[in-house]
């Protein structure tokens, strides 16, 4: 299965896989969801075709740094403030492929 590129993203769909480099990592925060407090961070994922904002939930949000290459499986794509955005669900997987 070939990963999806940022250029091919469409809203209201689950993306099977996408690869990219973290171009920007915003400060981490805590959000209350599913009856507990979770780490939350937004990152900008970039590939050769463009960039997209990604909402990262859970412990992995504390491990992300600018310049890391990552692989995401089963992320959900949607519109937020007029732009496409990906979010990780409970079934999503984020793998850090290289260290910054």
C-alpha positions, 0 to 999 in steps of 0.5 A: 500500500502506497502512502497518501501525499499531502496533495491527495488529502480529502476531507471527511476520510480516514487516511490509511498511511502518510509519511512526512517531516515535522516542519513545525511543532507547537507547544504541548498542552493538556486537554480533557477528553474521554474522561481523562487529561491527555497530552495534546500538540499540533504539528505541521507535517510536510512532504514534497507536495505540501504541508498539513496541520496534524493534531497529536494526542497522548504520550507520543505528543511529548516525543515529537521534535522539528525535523523528525521523519514520521509515519502515520497510519489511520488518521482522520482528515477534516476541514478546520478553519478553512484548511485541511487537518489530520487528527489521530484517533484511538486507532491511529499509529504514529511512528518516529522514523528518524531523530532530529 
